């Protein structure tokens, strides 16, 4: 059953205010390297890299990754070691394998091209509703809303004045897209959330929507973005986490095989050999590393 979007009292004025503001604000954001492309593969690569990784970190690595794997076919045939070496420092190495699996599916099912169909995109490894819609909007100009954490915050605060379910957030985002301007509109909403409608200390003074154009400022009360669909949740500390140890192990193996006795030191847990062995076994099970039969690991 279709979900009803949140009504906007004067949608044309709302869109005009956001786009007029973005006409100036975008220049500081257009330096992000993926903003310069409409190539669907390049968009898919950038969106995969950006999942739970700061834009600044991705910006420094994106040109290199794309140069090494400029097409799905180039990545589909790449050894795991080459891919992981390109991914060092980006975190969540499983995303790199998902991207390679998606590249193989694109070669096998779509002749090496990225499809412009939502269902076909979501059938690719590691591609969820957000990434699929980002490819459709940014590469193909399809009229879909792209609900990242910044957009989710703007929708809850400015449009609804209340927390939104995932379905209603998506329906509202879709309904707001101006005809023929999917790319610009989604980028504008993202930048409004990143630069003005921030998670903490939102810059309400000088907001292009003004007090009358924001449902939260009209009604007052607690921040409606808390717990709303699309908004980010606090992450557990990275320092000392299994995620940190996983990254250290992968970087160590890129320099050469790591024997069982050296796992704990390589993971940064010299006094926790059992923990290091458990994390190494998980990396082997996921296909990121291979076991040597004696408890050690090396590249697949």
Beta strands, then each sheet from edge to edge (+ up, - down):
strand 1: 290-291
strand 2: 297-298
sheet 1: 1+ 2-
end
